[in-house]
Amino acid sequence: MTAELSPQPLDAFLRSVASTTYEEARRLPGAAVASARDFDEIQAYVMDLYAGVNAVESYVETDGQVVDCIPEDAHPAARRWGGLAVAPDQGPPQLAESDEPMTPDPRSRDTVSPPPPDVLTARTAPAGTTPLYRTTLSALCRFPNLAASSAKERPHDLTASAGTEAPAAALGKRYATGEQTLPCLGGASRVNVWSPFAAASNQSTFSQQWYYAGLEGPFLQTVECGWHVDITRYGDAAPHFFIFTTRRNYEASHSFYNLEGQVFQPVSNPYVRPGVPLAVSQSGGTQVEYKMGFYFTNNAWWLYFDDHAIGCYPAAWFDNGPMATNATRAKFGGEVGTLITQWPPMGSGAHASAGFRQAAYQRVATVNPVSGGAAHATLSEAGSVSGPCYSLQITNNSGSDWGSYLFFGGPGGDPC
């Protein structure tokens, strides 16, 4: 029987944070913090995050992340929003029975949606507490500064027509996505998970959904979810479930991943926590997929994962911007980013034409129109890259239990 790891108690951890110097931080594994001033900002952020917080219990997850069970009212998001979120009485509207796909697709027999690892190993938190991943100096110091830890560059294709060449200043992102323009309250899809290789510090690769608005106004605003491989962020090459939002054009201090910035308001003891690693599909074998999406209700963008309400972005976060009421576009597919000339794989690393068991996909893509209900998404190619690097295939309202779906991905390379 394997002995359980005992984490450093939270109070001892905070004492070590307070006493760490810039020179010591520079020697942390993977450290890239740019200057003493940047380190001071990171150090102050961690100390402020845990100001007045005591852990009733702490433990180490199977992936090595430390979880602190803290009083619910001490959760950083609860301090920002006046409490943790309370799940709506009803979930998002589902496809009406008359609109449900009627023909079973044989591919569905070879898909599974296993509980994420942190669900399988989850403990019952002590009464009145909620679990929180520990934010560490070693994780934040892998970025040059605090703002960089939340950066997600503005996609050039959100303001350009599909197929338009990216301006030189925007090179650094590529997409293979399907998009529908409509006023909506969100949507969902079943997202297939792979573990493509991405170079540490230089590359990232995503499969995700976007719901966004504000293209014709001063502020682009989004809510986003999916999985990504980001070694700098997590310290490993596994695909992690992530959420993201921007309320102002992907600018620093207006954009945050997961629970950063205390913008996302989780429910107490959520089914899954943003940042958790996910199970992975096998090439030629069983395909792992998870249902996820957002729905705007109760004056907030609610995140659902396998039909569980996880938490929300309150409408107040969007400062009376367009996403404070609804989105105007829904988008599904893949994204990659690079800081070097070599581009990473997208999805499984296989092209869309490789099909089931080989290429990445999202299926049962649905949207929730502002008029009510749910509908199969009608997707048009948006931001896809032709040629040897990445590709995309869209099938709308297939008539099977795959509904509207898309295969996408590719090996990357140079040039792309």
N, C-alpha and C positions, 0 to 999 in steps of 0.2 A: 504494500500500500504506500503510495507516494505521500510524503509529509507535506502538510499545508504550509505555504509560505506566509510569513508574518511580516506585514508592511511596517515601515517606520510610523510610529504614532503621529497624528496630525500636528500636535503641539511641537514635537521634536522636529518634524519636517519644516515647520514654519521658522523655528529657531535657526535651522541650517540655511534656509532661504535668506533670512535677515543677515546672516554672518558671511554669506558667500561674496567674494570680491570679483571684480571684472576679470582679473588675471586668472582666477580659478574657473570662472565661467568659460573663458576661452579654451580651456583644456577639456571641457566636457565633450563626450563623443558626438561628432558631427557638428560641433559648434560653428556658427557663422555670424554671431552677433557682431555688428560692425564697429561699435565704439563703446567707450565707457558710458557715455551719455545714453546710448540705446540700451545698454544693460541696466542702467539705473531705472529707466522707464519700465522695462520688463519686470525687474525686481519689485518696484513699487506696485505694479499691476497685480502681481501674485499676492503680495501682502494685503492690499486693499480687498482683493477677492475674498480672502478668508478672515477679514477683520471681524472679531467677535464670534467666529464660528468654532464650535467644538464638535468633534466626531464622537458619536455614541459607540460606533463600531467601524472598523476598517478591515478590508480584506483584499487579496490579490486575485484578479480574474485569471482565467486560463491563458489569456493572451499577454499577461504580465502587467496590465494596467491596474493601478490601485483605485479602489472604490471606497469612498467615505460615506457612511450613513450619518447624515446630519439632520438636525431639527428642521422640519419643513419650512418654518418661518425664517430660517437662517440661509436658505438656498439663495444664491445671488440673484436669480430671476425673481424669486418671491419678494426680495427686498426692493427690486426695481418696480414690479407690477402690483405690489400690495398683496401677494399671495401666489401660490401655485395655481395652475389652471384647473378648471373643473370641466370634465368632458361633457359635450352636448348629450342630451337625452337620446338623440337619434343620429345615426351616421349619415354619410353622403347618400343622395339618391342613387339607386342602382338602375341598370337597364330595365325598362318595362318588360313584362313577360312577353308581350307580342314582339318585342325587338330583340329578345335573347337569341343568340346563335342556335340554330336548330340541329345542325349536323355535328356530331362529335368528330373532332379531328384526331386521327390516330397518333399524332405527335404528342397529344396531351397525356397519353399513357406513360410517356417517358420523362415527365417533368415532376419535380418535387419542390416543396416549399418547407424545408426543415426549420425548426426554431433556431434563431441566431445563437451563437455560442453563449452569450451572456444570459440568454433565457434558460438554456439547458443547465447552467451552473448557478442560476440566480438563487440567492438566499431570501428569506423573508426578513425585510428590514425591521428593526425594532419599532414598536408602536410610536407614532408621531414623528418618524424620520423618513427621509427619502435618500436614495443612493445618488452619488455624484462622482464622476471620474475626477481624479486628482490632477490639477494643473501644475506642472512642474517647470522649474527653470531649464532643465535639460531639454524639454520639448520646445519651449519658446525660444531658447537660444540657438536652435537649429535654423532660425530665421535671422536676417540681418537686423530687424527691428520689430517692434510690436505691430506696427501697421502691416508689415509684410505677412504676418501670420494669418491675416484675414483677406489677403489679396486674391481676387479672381478677376482677371483682365476683362474689360468690356468686349463682348463678342462683336467683331466687325459686321457680321451678317445680320445683326438686329437692326442696323440702320442702312443696310445696303440690300439691293435686290439679289435674289438667289442667283448664284453664278458670277456675281460681280467680283472682280479681283480685289483682294485685300490691299489697302494702301501699305506702303513699306513700314510705316510706324506701327501697324497693327499686326504684322506677321509675328506669330507666336501662338496662334490658335488655329485649329482646323475642326470642322464639324461634318457629320453625316446625320442629318436630322430631317424629320417630317414635321410640318407645322400646319396649324389651322388658325385662321383669323376669325374670331367671333368674341362678342362679350360673354364671358363665362365666369363661373364661380369655382373653377378648378377642374380637376379630372384625376385620372388614375391610369395605371397600366401594370402589367406583370413584367417585372424587369429581370432578365436573365443575367446571371453573375459569372464572370470569368476572372482570371488572375493574370493579366498581361504584364510583361516586364516594362518597368519604367525606371530610368536612371535616377539615382538619388540626387536631389537638389536641382536637377535640370529638367525633368519631365513629369507630366501628370497625364492620366487618362481616365475618362469618365463614361458611364452610361447613366443618363439622367432624364428628368422632366423639367421643363421650365413653364411657369405661368407668369405673364408679364404684361405691363402696360406702360404708357408714357412716351412712346416713340415720337409722337407728334408734339409733345410738350417739353418742358425743361428738364424733367427728371425721368430717366428710365428706372422702373422699379420691378423687382422680381421676387418670387419664392421658388425654390428649386430643391429637388431631392433625387437621390439615386445612390450609386456606389462609385467610388474612385480609388485609384492607387496613387498614393502620395507619400513617398518615403520620408520626406522632410517633415511632414505633419505628424505622422504616426510612428516613425522609427522602424517600420517594417514594410514589406512589399505585398501585403495582403490587401484584398479589396475591402474597403470599409463603407458602411452605410453613412451617408452624409446628408446634411441639409444646409441650405445657404439662402441668404437674402441680401438684396441691396435696395436701398431706398433713394439712392442718388448716383446713378451712372457708374456703379462699381467703384466709387471713390473710397479711399481709406477713411475709417471712422463712420462710414455709412453702409458698410458691408461686413457680414460676419458668417463664419462657418459654425455649425453645430451649436454649442452653448456659449460660444464666445460673445463677449459684449453684453451678456445677460438679456439679449433681445428675444430669444425663443423662451416661451413660458411653458415648461413641461407640466404634465400632470404629476401627482404624487405617485412614486413607484411605477413608472411607465413600463409597458410591456418590453420595449427595447429602447436603448439610449443611443442617440446620434453619436457616431464614432465607432460603433461596434464592428469588429471584423465579421465577414459573412462567409457562409459555405460557398464552395466553388463547383461549377460544372466540370464534367469530364469530357474531353474530346472524344467523340464517337460513342459516348455513354450517356448516363443520366444527366439531365439538365436541371440545374438549380435556379429557381426564380422566386421572387418575392413581390407581392402586390403592395403598391405604395402610391400615394398621391396627396393632394391638398384639396380642401373644400372650404369655401368662405361661408361661415355661419356664426351666429352669436357675436358678430362684430370682430371676427378674427379669422385668419387663415389657419385652419386646423389640419395638422399632419396625421395621416392614417397609414399604419404599417400592418399588413395582413389583417386589415379591418379593425385594428385597435387604435383608439385615439391616443396619440403620444404627447401632444401639446400643441401650441399655436404661436403664431406671430400676431399679436394684437394689432388691430387696425391703427391704433394710435402711433405705432412705430412708423407708419408711412406718412405722418405729418400732413394729413388731408390731401395727400397725393392720389394719383389714379388708383393705386392698389388698395386704398382705404375702402373701396367699395366693390371692385371687381377687376378681373384681368381682361385684356382684349385679345390675347393670343395664347395658344397652348402649343407646346413643342416637345418632341420626344426623340431620343437618339443618342449619338455619341459625340464626345468632344475630346480633343487632346491638346496639350500645351507643351512647349519646349522653349528652353533658353539657349539651345545649341542648334547646330545645323541638322543634326540627326533627329528625326521625328519618331515618337514611340508608337507601338502597336495600339490600335483601338479595338475595343471589344475583346474577342478571343485572339485577335491577330490575323484571323481569316477574313477574306472578302465575303460580302453579302451573298454572292453566288454559291458559296460553299454550303449554305443552307443549314437545316436543323442538325444538331449535334456537333456542328463545326463552327458556325458563325454566331455572333451575339445577336440577340433579338429583344424586342419588347412586344408584347401581345395584349389583346383586349384593351387597346388604348381607347379611353372614353373621355368625354368632356361633359361638364355640367353647365348648360346654357343658363344665362341669367333668367330666362323665362321659366326655368324649373326642369326637374328630371335629369336624366342622363341619356347620352346618345353616343353611338360609335363615332370616334374621331374620323374626320375626312381630311387626310393629310396630303400635303403637297411638298415636294422636295424643296428644302431650304438649307442653304449653307453646305451642301454636300460637296465633296472633293472628288473629281473624276481622275482617272489615271491609275498608276500602279500603287498608290499609297492607301486609299480608303474608298469605299463604295457603299451604296445604299439601294435597297429594294423595298418598296412600299406596296402593301395590299390593303385596300380599304374595304371594310364591311364584307368579309370573306364569305359570310353565310355559314361559317363553322364556329366552334367554340373558341377559335382564336380571334374572332371579331376583326377589328382593324389591327394590323401588325406590320412590323418592319424588321428586316435583317440589315445589319450594318457592320462596318469594321474594316480592318486591313492591317498590313504589317508595318506601315510607316516607312521610314527610310530617308533618303536624301537624293534629290530634292523632293519636296511634297507641295 
